[in-house]
C-alpha cells in the first residue's frame, strides 16, 4: 500500500520535473552534443555541402594557434581581474548594507540598477565616458590635479583590459550584493545574539560566524561570477567595434564569434566552444570541491 | 499519464502537419522579403518604388527590412546558416562574394529584371563592374551602388586655422600631416579638433591604396603571395604609427567616427573620407552647412614618392537573390530589383548613389552632380577592393597590424612580420 503511494508520488515527481528535463535537453544538452559533432568537421557556415569529417584536427589547430592562446590569456586576465574583486567587494558591501539601520532598500536599488541595463547599453554608456574627451579623463585628471592627460582608456593594451574589467565590475556588483544580502539574512540572528552575549566584536562575528555560515552563498557567487566572466562578450565586442585594439581583449567568446561569423569557420568555432565548456565545467567542479559545496552546520 | 502523453503526441503530429501544409500554390499571393541597410534618403524612394510595384503586381507584398550597415552582414549570415534567408538583399562585395562561392544565390534572370537578354544586361553596365559577381559565365548580382571615397573638407575650419582651402588643401600624405598639424587643437594630449582622421575599420578600401602607391600589394598578381613589397608596407605602417596617439597624435581609432562628426560642422574635424553619398547625408543632417558652400571634395592624396597614382579602392553593393526560395519568387525578386534599379538618376540625385550603368555615367544628372568629377577621376586611377571568401578576415589582419603599431607600441617591422605570416596562412587555406 505504502509502496503504491510512493510510486504514485514519484510518477507525479517525474511529471513535474519532465518540462525542465525536456527544456534542458532541447536547449542545453542537444546544442552541446551538436557543437561537439560540428567541431569534428570542417563545416563552413554558408556551405550547403556535406562537411568533411576531420576528427580532432580543429582542436589540434587551436592548441597550436598563438591567436587561441592569446584568447586564453585575455579570458584568464579578465576573469581573475573581475571575479575576485566582484566576490570580495560584493560581500563587503552586502555586509555594510545589512548593518545599515536606514536606507537599506535605496542602497540595494542603487547598486542593483546597472544590472538591469543590457550589456550593450552599458558598453555604449561607458564608451562615451571612456572617449578621450569623455568624463573618465576629466574625472581622473581633476582627481590627480593634472590637466590634459589622455589615459588611453580604450587605446592602450593595458588600459583597455582594465576598462573592460571596470565596466563588468560596475554592471554586476549590485547583482552579487543582493545575493549576499539574501545569504546574510538567512543566518539566524540568535547565533549573533549568543556571540554578542559571549563578548564577540563585530569583526569576530564576521570572521567566525558570518563567513563560515555564508559558505554556500560564497560558493554560489564565486561559481556564478566566474562563469559569467568566462562567458563575457558584449563589452569586448562593442569596444573593438569602436576602435579599441582587438588582441588585448580578444576573449574566447569573441574569438568564437569572429571565427564562426566573420571567418565562416563554424567547425573551428565549435571546437573553441567545446574547449570553453570543458574549462567552465572543470573550474566549477574544482570550486565546488574546494568550497565544500552547500555543506553548512550550525 | 499515458493518455496525457498520447494527447501531447497527437497534438504535435497535427501541429507539424498543419505547419507543412500551408505552402502557397503556383499563382497564390507572394510575400517578398527584402533586407537592406539603413539609409533614410534611399528608404524614402524605395518605399515609393515598392508601392508602385505592388500596385502593378497584384498579389505581391514586399517586406522591406532595414538594419544598420554593420549589422546586416551578421544578420544575413545567421539567417542563411539557418536556411531562412530573405528573398533578396544587398551587401558589399567583400561580404557578398561568399554567397556566390557557396552557391547560396541565384544567377540573374535577365528578362525578369527587365533586360531583353543576358548580353543586353551586361552591355548596360560599365565594363568590368559585373566581374566581381560573375562566375562560370553567370552573373549573380546587380549593383545598387559602386562607391569610391574622396576627402570632404570643411573650408571654415581651414580658414580658422589660417589656411586657404583652395590653395592649401593636401595633395600628398605628407601635406596631410602638415595641414592636420596646423589645424589640430589639443588640450594637453587630448585632441579637441582634428585635421583629418582615417576611416579605421575599412582598411581594404582606404589603406591598401596607400601601400599600392608605394609599389606594394595586398595579394600578388598571381594570387599566390600575400603582403607584397616590404618597403611599401613598412612605410605605411610607420606613417600610421606616427599618426597615432603615441606619435604625432593627429588621430586615433578611439575618437568619434570622423565621417559622422564632419556633418555636424562643430569645429571637431576638418577632413573626412567618404563617398559621393555623403553630400546627401550632410543635407539630411545639417541643411545649413550643406547650403553654406563651406565644404568641398578633394582627391584622395598620394605619397610624394609614389611609384603610381592610386585612388581609394572602390567597392560595390550588389543585390542578390536567395537560391533557396521557389523559382517563381526568385523571378519576382529580380523583377522588383530591376524595377528599383530602373531609376538610376533619382538614386544619384536624391541619395548620392552611383549605379554604374553606361547611360547614367553619360547622363547630364551625373555630369552636373557636384564633385562627381572628383570621384570619377579618382575611380579611374583605382580598382575594385579585394574580395574573396576570406576578405573580412584579411581586413582584420591588416587592422591588427595597424592597431599594433598605433596603439600597442609594436614596431612596424614586428607588426609586418606577423601580418605576413598570418595573411599567407589565410591565403594558403583557400
Interface residues (C-beta under 8 A of the other chain):
Chain A: X11 X15 X44 X45 X46 X47 X48 X131 X132 X133 X137 X147 X148 X149 X150 X152 X154 X155 X156 X157 X241 X242 X243 X244 X245 X246 X247 X248 X258 X261 X262 X263 X264 X266
Chain B: X1 X70 X74 X77 X78 X80 X81 X98 X99 X102 X103 X104 X186 X187 X188 X189 X190 X191 X192 X200 X201 X245 X252 X253 X254 X255 X256 X389 X390 X392 X393 X396 X399 X400 X403 X404 X407 X408 X409
